[in-house]
């Protein structure tokens, strides 16, 4: 197995796919090995966090037969967290297993202040490869806005809402990926050796 000393002898790849893996050192880890793999897409596209939600998630299947909306708590904020951008990508179109399935609306927002869609609003979950970035009211088009989570330390929420009379617990297919750039400015201290 190659080691870090063997990097110069390895073949060179002219491109990186978002699902390739890169090795990083997790400075917050106290485990025996702090080396972890992260998807290359996080690093190459400038995100720090990623979540995947499938149609058969227990949050959806357990929503109840009358529910048209489901909420996912993605990340609890600290009061020093900053958000620069949020993106959703529909990697598998959402479909229903019965009834009239008009649309599945995808929103991403903070739990405590500006509502369910202050980062991403009304992304179309029924359309394959829907991509929405910073479409909500709290974030301008990148890289112009940074939202500071100093008001209530809430949490990042993903909201899925079925429309057209369909219920959220009987989806037949679908996947959405949520990406976010969330950082604490304090982590930039001494990030590289001083000049």
C-alpha positions in Angstrom: 0.0 0.0 0.0 1.4 3.4 -0.9 2.4 5.8 1.8 2.8 9.6 1.7 6.4 9.2 0.7 5.2 7.4 -2.5 3.1 10.3 -3.8 5.5 11.4 -6.5 5.5 7.8 -7.9 1.7 7.6 -8.2 -0.1 8.2 -11.5 -1.4 11.7 -12.0 -5.1 12.3 -12.4 -6.1 15.2 -14.6 -9.4 15.8 -12.8 -11.2 15.0 -9.6 -14.7 13.7 -9.4 -16.9 15.0 -6.6 -17.2 11.5 -5.1 -13.4 10.9 -5.1 -11.9 10.9 -1.6 -9.2 13.1 -0.2 -7.3 12.5 3.1 -7.4 15.1 5.8 -6.2 15.4 9.4 -9.1 16.1 11.7 -7.6 18.3 14.4 -10.7 18.0 16.6 -10.5 14.2 16.8 -9.0 12.5 19.8 -9.0 9.1 18.2 -5.9 7.0 17.6 -5.9 8.1 14.0 -7.0 11.6 13.0 -6.7 10.9 9.3 -10.1 10.8 7.6 -11.4 10.8 4.1 -13.7 13.5 2.7 -15.4 13.7 -0.6 -13.3 15.7 -3.1 -16.4 17.7 -4.0 -16.5 19.4 -0.6 -13.0 20.7 -1.0 -13.0 21.5 -4.8 -16.4 23.3 -4.6 -15.8 25.1 -1.4 -18.1 23.4 1.1 -17.5 22.1 4.6 -20.5 20.0 5.3 -22.7 17.5 3.3 -25.9 15.6 4.0 -27.8 13.0 2.0 -31.5 12.4 2.4 -33.2 9.5 0.7 -37.0 9.0 0.1 -37.1 6.1 2.5 -35.5 8.0 5.4 -37.2 7.1 8.8 -38.1 10.8 9.1 -40.2 10.6 5.9 -41.6 7.1 6.3 -42.5 7.9 10.0 -44.1 11.2 9.3 -47.6 9.9 9.5 -50.3 9.2 7.0 -51.7 12.7 7.1 -48.3 14.6 7.0 -47.3 16.6 3.9 -44.2 18.1 5.4 -41.1 16.7 7.1 -38.2 18.4 8.9 -34.6 17.3 9.2 -32.3 18.9 11.7 -29.0 18.9 9.9 -26.7 20.8 12.2 -26.9 22.6 15.5 -25.3 26.0 15.3 -23.0 27.6 17.8 -23.3 31.4 18.2 -20.1 31.9 16.3 -21.0 29.9 13.2 -21.0 31.7 9.9 -22.6 30.5 6.7 -21.4 31.6 3.3 -23.4 29.4 0.9 -25.9 26.5 0.9 -26.7 24.3 -2.1 -29.2 21.5 -2.8 -28.8 19.0 -5.6 -31.6 16.5 -6.5 -29.6 13.4 -7.4 -32.7 11.2 -7.8 -36.0 12.7 -8.7 -38.7 12.3 -6.0 -41.7 10.3 -7.0 -44.9 9.3 -5.1 -46.3 5.8 -4.8 -49.9 6.8 -4.9 -52.2 9.8 -5.2 -51.5 13.0 -7.1 -47.9 14.0 -6.8 -47.6 17.6 -8.1 -44.2 18.6 -6.5 -41.9 18.1 -3.6 -40.6 21.5 -2.4 -37.2 21.6 -0.8 -36.3 24.4 1.6 -33.2 24.9 3.8 -33.3 27.4 6.6 -32.6 28.1 10.2 -34.9 26.8 12.9 -35.0 29.9 15.1 -35.6 33.1 13.1 -36.3 33.6 9.4 -38.4 30.6 8.7 -37.9 27.4 6.8 -36.5 28.8 3.5 -34.0 31.6 4.4 -31.1 29.8 2.6 -32.8 27.7 -0.1 -36.4 28.3 -1.1 -38.7 26.0 -3.2 -36.2 23.9 -5.0 -38.0 21.4 -7.2 -37.6 17.9 -5.8 -39.5 16.2 -8.6 -36.9 17.3 -11.2 -33.8 15.3 -11.6 -30.6 17.4 -11.2 -32.3 20.4 -9.8 -29.5 22.6 -8.4 -30.3 25.6 -6.1 -27.8 27.7 -4.3 -28.5 30.6 -2.0 -32.0 31.2 -3.3 -33.4 32.2 0.1 -33.6 35.6 1.6 -30.6 35.5 4.1 -27.9 34.7 1.6 -27.1 36.7 -1.5 -25.5 35.2 -4.6 -22.1 34.0 -3.6 -19.6 35.3 -2.7 -21.4 38.5 -1.6 -23.0 37.4 1.7 -22.1 35.8 4.9 -24.8 35.1 7.4 -23.8 35.2 11.1 -25.5 32.8 13.5 -25.1 35.0 16.5 -28.8 35.6 17.2 -30.2 32.4 18.7 -27.8 29.5 18.0 -30.6 27.6 16.3 -30.1 24.7 13.8 -29.9 24.2 10.1 -33.1 22.6 8.9 -34.0 20.8 5.7 -37.8 20.9 4.9 -39.5 18.7 2.4 -43.1 19.5 1.5 -45.3 17.4 -0.8 -47.9 19.3 -2.7 -51.0 18.2 -4.7 -52.5 16.1 -2.0 -49.7 13.6 -1.8 -48.4 12.5 1.6 -44.7 12.6 2.6 -44.6 9.1 4.1 -45.3 7.2 0.8 -42.6 8.3 -1.5 -41.3 5.8 -4.1 -38.0 7.3 -5.0 -35.8 10.3 -4.5 -32.6 11.7 -3.1 -31.4 15.2 -2.2 -27.9 16.3 -1.2 -27.4 19.4 0.9 -24.1 21.2 0.9 -23.1 24.1 3.2 -20.1 26.2 3.9 -20.2 26.7 7.7 -17.2 28.0 9.6 -16.1 29.5 12.8 -13.8 32.5 12.3 -11.7 31.5 15.3 -10.5 28.4 13.4 -8.6 30.7 11.0 -6.2 31.8 13.9 -2.7 30.5 13.1 -4.0 28.5 10.2 -0.5 28.8 8.5 2.9 29.9 9.9 3.1 33.7 10.4 5.3 35.8 8.1 
